[in-house]
Amino acid sequence: MEQLRQEISAAYLADEDSILEGLIAAAKMTPGEAKSTEILARDLVSRLRSSGTRKNGVDAFTQEYALSSEEGVVLMCLAEALLRVPDADTQDRLIRDKIAGRAWESHLGHSQSLFVNASTWALMLTGQVVEIKDTSRWDFDAILHRLAARLGEPVIRQAVVRAVKLLGRHFVLGRTMEEALKEARPFVERGFRFSFDMLGEAVVTRGDAARYLERYRDALHAIAQAWPSRTGPLIERPGISVKLTALHPRFEFVKRRDVMVELMPPLTRLCAEARDAHIGVTIDAEEAERLDLTLDIFEALGEEDVLQGWDGLGLAVQAYQKRALPVIHWLIDLARRQQRTIPVRLVKGAYWDSEIKRGQELGLSDYPVFTRKVGTDTSYLACARVLLTVPEQ
């Protein structure tokens, strides 16, 4: 156990190329795996293409504005940032910065989707409103551009905010648990699996942490009420994702003693309620500097008497961290020692920009995450292959 934790620590700021040498070998498929993967991929692509005429608006939108394009990147930046901006003036400046001057016109009419073409038209107008050109052309486009200019940025801002919210509805199930459960039910009945996330990471006061704990408890009760049956595989029932930074205002390794003493009792009670309700709990992944403390908490939870043998306590693992594969090996060993099944949610990772910036601010000798996408992809494949070859307990 101690050796596995040392291997995790050793990979924290290890040389990226050296780490990848080992991951490439671990990620390489056998001939049988490669053949099965090709068959599955061809089947998925064929079914997606055959349903091309039935794409919804967002599917068509994301195909037209690919993330490999300048416009696609702009849209994703806008979608990520706009709704977080608290005041109208700053929203106007954000629109001016992100939308103006892009080649929206080149996308107009390319898609058969009315949603895409309407969105393109709005974005084209927005770009012209914030960067209007002096033109003497008396054609329809110029007249419409000038009309939009007279409406002013506040009107355009409302339109853009509305469009981003509409887009967001396809990725966020609901603003409340009640909304999310209602939207999720048809998908659950079709075999989809959900782990509801309350967000709320990085609280700064004990009062905030206490409120988020109650939100997690309310979410458990709501799920239990929506799916009251206590039968069937636990992994097939909806669960919740818990961010430990939402439950303690100083979730930092330098505060390890305080965190263990103060966080373990309420977190254990929360997990015990989930166990009684036959609902799984996933400890969510966060910044790289919090991983060691997260693993300490996760191991301690599995040793609590009230949670002994419970197969509902899982962990999210970020493949973009250089420590991902050593963490997987540690989890396999932990499952054997605690004699339980550990659900693992393998993800690419969601904090790449901040991880890179944080490493620069701290003057670290290297980064805790892969700096190239191919590194993350290789890590993900290596971790997945190891997980899929673990024998049943």
N, C-alpha and C positions, 0 to 999 in steps of 0.2 A: 504493500500500500504506500509506504513512505517513498519507495523508489519511483512509483508511478507519479506521485505528486512532484517529485524532483524533476522528472522528465517533462512534466507540464511547465514547470518554472523555467527549465532550460530552453524551452522553445519560445518563450515570451518575446525576446528581442533577437532571436537567432537570425543568422544570415538567410535571406529569402531563397537564394539559389540552392543553398545546402539543404534547406527544408524541402524544396521542391524535388530535389533528386530522389529523396525517399518516397515522396508522395506520388511521383510519376509511376514508380514501380508498383505501389499499392493500388493505384487507380487503374492500371492497365488491365483490360478485360481478357479473360480466357476466350478461346475461339467459340465456345458454347455461349458464353455471356454476350459476346459481340453479335452472334447470330440472333439470339433472342431479343437483344436490344434493337437490332435492325428491323425485325419483324414487328415489334411493338411500335416503333417509331413510324414505320410505313403505314400501319393500321391507323394510328392517331392522325397522321397527316391526311390520309385518304378520307377519313371521316370528317375532318375539319373542312377540307376542300369541298366535299360533297354537300356540306351544309352552308356553303358560302353565301347563297342567296338568302339564308335565314339569319344572317348576322344581325345582332342588335346594334343600336347606334354607337355604343361605346366600342364594340369590337371593330366596327368600320372606322371609327375615329382613330383608334390606336394603330390600325394598319396604315391609314393615310399619313398620320404624323408619327412615324417611327422614331424611337429614341435615338437612332443613328443620325437623324436629321437635326438641323439647327432649330427648326420650328418645334420639333418634338421635345427637345431639351428645354426650350423656352416654356412650353406649355406645362411640363412637369415641374419646373421651377415655380411657375406661377401657381399651379395647383397646390404645391407644398407650402408656399409662403403666404399667399394672398389672404387666406382665411385666418391666419395668425396675426395679421396686422390690425391693431386696435383702432386706428383712426383713419378717417377718410383722406386726409391730406397725404399721409404716408402711402395709402393704397394707390392714390393717383400717381405718386412718384414711382411706385413699383411698376404700375402698368406702363408708364412712360419709359421706364428702363428696360423692361422685359419684352414688351410687345412691339415697340416702334421699330421700323426699318426692316422687318422680316419679310420674307418673300411669300406672304400668304396667298397672293394672287395665283401663284403657280399651282396651288392645290385646288382652286375653284373648279368644280365640274368634273374632277377626276373620279370621285366616288359616286356610286349609285344611291348612297344613303342620303336621305333628306337631312338627317341630323348632322352629318359631316359637312354638307354644303352650306347649311344654315350657319354652322359654327365657323366655317371658313369665312363666310361673308362678314360675320360679326367681327372676327379677328382682323380681317383686312381693313374694315372701317376703323377699328380701334387703332391700328397702326397708323392710319392716315390722320386720325384725329390728333394724335399726340406728336406727329411729325408731318404736318400738312405741308405740301409743296405748292409753290406759287405756279399756277397753271392758268392758261387762258382758253383751255379746251372747253367748248360748250357741248360736252357729251354727258350721257347719263351718269357715268362713273364720277366725273368731276362734280356734277351737281349734287349727287348723293353724298360725296365726301364733304362738300361745303355745308350741306344740311346737317350732317353729323357734327361738324365742327361747331356750328351754331348751338347745337344742343349742349355741348360742353362736356368736359371730362366727368363730372359727377354722374350724368346719365349713363355714359359708357361704363363708368365704374360699377354701377348697379347691374348693368347687363353682364359684365364680365364675372362679377361675384355670383350672380345667379347661374351663369353657365358652369362655373367651377363647382358650385354646390350640386348642380344637376349631375355633373360628371362624378362627383364624390359619392353620390347615392349608390353608384354601382360598385363601390369598393368598401363602403362602410355600411353595415347592416342597419344601424339605427343610432339615434342619439340617446336612447334609454334602453334598458334591458328589455322592457316590454316591446318596444319597436323591433329590437334585434331578434327576439324570440319569435315574434310574429313572422318576420321576414325569413327566418331560418327554417321554420317548420317544414315548408314544402321541400327544401333541399335535404333536410334530415331524413324525411320519408323516402327520398330517392337514394339514400346511402351516403350523403356527404357528412363529414364530421367537422364539428366546430369547437374551438376553444375561445371563449369570449374574453376580450381584453378590455379592462376598465381604464387603461392608460393611467396617468397620474404619477409617472416616475419623477424622482428627484424632488420630493416634498421638502420643505425647509423648516417646518414647525411640527411639534408633537401633535398639535391640534389637527393639522392637515393629515398626518399619518393616521390618527384615530378615525377621522372621517372616511379615509380611503379603506380602512379595515372594515368599516360598516358597509361601504359600497360593495366590497367583495362578499361579505356575508349576505347582503341583500341579493346579490347576483346568484349566489348558491341557492338561496330559498326560491328565487324566481325560476331557476332551471328545474329545481326539484318539483315545483308546482306544475310546470309545463310538461315535464316528463316524470310522472310520479312512480312509474314502475321501477322496482329495484332488481329486476331480473335482466338477463342478457349480459353479454360481454361489456365490461366497463369501458373499454376502448371505443366502443361504438356509440356511446352516449356523449352528448355535449358536455364540455368541461369549462374551466376558467383558466386564464393565464394570470399569474401574480408577479408583479414587479416588486422586488424587495425594497427598492428605493422609494416606493410609494408607502411603505410601512415603517420606515425609520428615517428621520431627518438627517442622520449622519452615517449613512451606509458606506463606510470607508474602512479600509484595512487597518489604518492607524487607530480606529475606534473599535477594533475587533471585540475586545472584552465587553464593552458596553453594548455593542450590537447583539452579541450572543446572549447576554443576560436579559436584555430588554425586548428583543424581537422574538426569541424562541417560544416563550409561553403563548402570546397571542397567535403566532403563526401556527403553532401546534394545534391550538383549539380550532382555528380555521380549517386546517386539514382534517381534523377529527370530524367536524361537521360535514365536510365534503365526503369523507368515508361513509358516514352514516346515511348520507343521501345518495350514495352510489354515483358520485360525480368525481371525475379526475381533476387534479390540479397540476398545472405545469408551471414550474419556476422559470420565468422568462429571462432571456439573455439581455444584458445591458453593456455598458462600456467595458473595455478590456481590463481596465485597472480594478474593476469590481469582481473579476472572475474568481480569484482565490477565495475571497470571503463568501461568495455565492456557493462555491463547492463545499466550504466548511459548513454552511447552514444546511445545504442539501443532505450531506452525510449525517449531520446531527438529527435532522428530521426523521430520516429512515431508521434511526436507533431509538426513537421515542417509543415507550411501551404501547401507547394507545395507537400507534401507527405500524406496529410490527406486522410484517407480512402483507402490507397493503400495496397493491399493484397500481394504485391510482396516482402516485407521486412521480411526476416526470420532470424532465429538464430540457430546455432549448439549448442547442449547441450551434454556434456561429462558425460556418466553414471558412469565413474570411479571416479568422484568427489563426495564426501559426500554431497555436496550441490545440486546435480542434481535434486532430487525430489522437494525441496523447490523452485528451479529455475523454474521448470515446473509449479508449483502453481502460482508463480509470473507472468509468461507469460500468463497464463489463465486469471488472473485478469487484466493484461495489455491489452489484446485483448478486453476485455469488456469495459475498460475505454476508449480506443482509437477507439472503434467501428470498428474493422477491424479483418481480419483473419491473424494469424501469422503462417507461415510455420515453422515447427520445424524439424530439422534434428537430430535425436537421434543417437549418436555414442557411442562406448565404450570409446574411448580416445586414443591418439597417443603419449603422452609425459610421460608415466608412469615412465620409468627409470630416466628421468631428474627430475620429480616431487619428487621421493624418494630421490635422491641425493641432490636436492635443500633443502628439509626439513632437511636433516642431516647437510648440511653446515650451515644453519641458526639456528640450535639447537632448532627447533620447538618442542612444547610439544607433537605434534602428526603429522600425515601426512594429507594433504588435499584430498588424494585419498585413495581408498581401497587398502590394502596391499595384499589381496587375490583375485584371479580371481572369486571365488564364490561370493564375495561381489559385484564386478562389474556386474556380471551376474544378481544377485538379484536386484540390482539397476536399471539395464536396463529394466527388466521385470516390475518392479513397475512403472517406468516412462512411459513405453509403455501402460500399462493398464490404467493409468490416462489419457493419451493423447487420447486413443481410446474411452474413455467414455465421453469426453467433447461434450456437445450437439452443434449442428449447431447453429451459431449466426443468 
